Amino acid sequence: MRKGKAELNFSAVVDDVKASPFVDLQSRLDELQDNGMTALTIRTVLFNKMLDMHSVPADHFLRKESAPSRLDDPKIIETLNDLGFYKQRKVVH
């Protein structure tokens, strides 16, 4: 308990039979947070993954900026495209 309030655990709820991967993803995200990773850190990791998918070089100024508060903002993709970065079909590690 924190500050006298009970913590509630909510399981992921989906309304689509084909959405089982989202339930798995939500479980993994919950596990990351339970192990101490903050939502801000997760957002930063996802933002950098988005930059990877658009082949943004490691030394590009976008990688030094803080992650935007909304990763689904279409302006992010517009900015990437304006800078000449487009989503690649497959990321090779």
C-alpha positions as CSV (number, residue, x, y, z in Angstrom):
1,M,0.0,0.0,0.0
2,R,1.1,3.5,-0.8
3,K,-0.1,6.6,1.2
4,G,-2.9,4.5,2.8
5,K,-4.4,3.5,-0.5
6,A,-4.6,-0.1,-1.7
7,E,-3.0,-0.8,-5.0
8,L,-5.4,-2.4,-7.5
9,N,-4.2,-4.8,-10.2
10,F,-6.2,-4.6,-13.4
11,S,-5.8,-7.2,-16.0
12,A,-5.7,-6.2,-19.6
13,V,-9.1,-6.0,-21.2
14,V,-9.6,-6.5,-24.9
15,D,-12.8,-6.7,-26.9
16,D,-11.3,-8.4,-29.9
17,V,-10.7,-12.1,-30.2
18,K,-7.6,-11.4,-32.4
19,A,-6.1,-9.1,-29.8
20,S,-4.4,-11.8,-27.7
21,P,-0.9,-10.3,-28.6
22,F,-2.0,-7.1,-26.9
23,V,-2.8,-9.0,-23.7
24,D,0.7,-10.5,-23.8
25,L,2.2,-7.1,-24.5
26,Q,0.3,-5.5,-21.6
27,S,1.5,-8.3,-19.3
28,R,5.1,-7.8,-20.3
29,L,4.8,-4.0,-19.8
30,D,3.2,-4.6,-16.4
31,E,6.1,-6.9,-15.5
32,L,8.7,-4.2,-16.6
33,Q,7.0,-1.7,-14.3
34,D,6.7,-4.1,-11.5
35,N,10.5,-4.6,-11.8
36,G,11.1,-0.8,-11.4
37,M,11.1,0.5,-15.0
38,T,9.1,3.8,-15.1
39,A,6.6,4.7,-17.8
40,L,8.9,7.5,-18.9
41,T,11.8,5.0,-19.4
42,I,9.5,2.7,-21.4
43,R,8.3,5.7,-23.5
44,T,12.0,6.6,-24.2
45,V,12.8,3.1,-25.3
46,L,9.8,3.0,-27.6
47,F,10.7,6.4,-29.1
48,N,14.2,5.2,-29.8
49,K,12.8,2.0,-31.4
50,M,10.7,4.2,-33.6
51,L,13.8,6.2,-34.6
52,D,15.5,2.8,-35.3
53,M,12.6,1.8,-37.6
54,H,13.1,5.0,-39.5
55,S,16.9,4.5,-39.8
56,V,17.7,7.6,-37.8
57,P,21.5,7.6,-37.2
58,A,22.7,7.1,-33.6
59,D,24.4,10.6,-33.6
60,H,21.3,12.5,-34.9
61,F,20.0,15.3,-32.8
62,L,16.6,13.6,-32.5
63,R,18.1,10.9,-30.3
64,K,19.4,13.6,-27.9
65,E,15.9,15.1,-27.4
66,S,13.5,13.8,-24.7
67,A,10.8,11.4,-25.8
68,P,7.5,13.2,-26.8
69,S,4.6,12.8,-24.4
70,R,2.5,11.2,-27.1
71,L,4.2,8.6,-29.3
72,D,1.1,8.3,-31.5
73,D,1.3,12.0,-32.5
74,P,1.3,12.1,-36.3
75,K,3.6,15.1,-36.2
76,I,6.4,12.8,-35.1
77,I,6.2,10.8,-38.4
78,E,5.7,14.1,-40.4
79,T,8.9,15.5,-38.8
80,L,10.8,12.3,-39.6
81,N,9.6,12.3,-43.2
82,D,10.4,16.0,-43.6
83,L,14.0,15.2,-42.4
84,G,14.2,12.4,-45.0
85,F,13.6,9.4,-42.7
86,Y,11.1,6.8,-43.7
87,K,9.9,3.6,-42.0
88,Q,11.9,0.6,-43.2
89,R,10.1,-2.7,-43.8
90,K,12.4,-4.6,-41.5
91,V,14.9,-3.7,-38.8
92,V,18.1,-5.7,-39.0
93,H,20.0,-5.9,-35.7
